[in-house]
Amino acid sequence: MIDKHFDNFPIAGFTYYDGVDVFKELEIGTELYFVAEPENKHDENAVALYFKGSKLGYVPRSRNKFISKFLFYGHTDLFEIKINRVSEDSNPEGQIGVVVKIKPKKIEEVKQ
């Protein structure tokens, strides 16, 4: 079977957003979702990470180029994003790690 792994990284900017408000709900396996921010004044490839409407931070700038391109072209359901590391004692920028996998297409979708 082909590996679905696309990338993994810590959430950038975790200190500055809503992570502290939902930290106790974040655990390994928790699903997150991406929101592209092409109008972001600091990075046109910015991709934010959200949990239940709470912004947790961003895909690190060094890792966001391809993800933002897929999102720009409408592939919003291409990725499965889950927390793969929770480290309460780490520096806030390293407390939450995520893994990004590519979702396989269902047989019905491939035939269309």
Secondary structure as GFF3:
##gff-version 3
##sequence-region A 1 112
A	DSSP	beta_strand	5	10	.	.	.	ID=ss1
A	DSSP	three_ten_helix	14	16	.	.	.	ID=ss2
A	DSSP	alpha_helix	19	22	.	.	.	ID=ss3
A	DSSP	three_ten_helix	23	25	.	.	.	ID=ss4
A	DSSP	beta_strand	31	36	.	.	.	ID=ss5
A	DSSP	beta_strand	47	51	.	.	.	ID=ss6
A	DSSP	beta_strand	54	58	.	.	.	ID=ss7
A	DSSP	three_ten_helix	61	63	.	.	.	ID=ss8
A	DSSP	alpha_helix	65	72	.	.	.	ID=ss9
A	DSSP	beta_strand	79	86	.	.	.	ID=ss10
A	DSSP	three_ten_helix	92	94	.	.	.	ID=ss11
A	DSSP	beta_strand	96	102	.	.	.	ID=ss12
A	DSSP	alpha_helix	107	111	.	.	.	ID=ss13
###
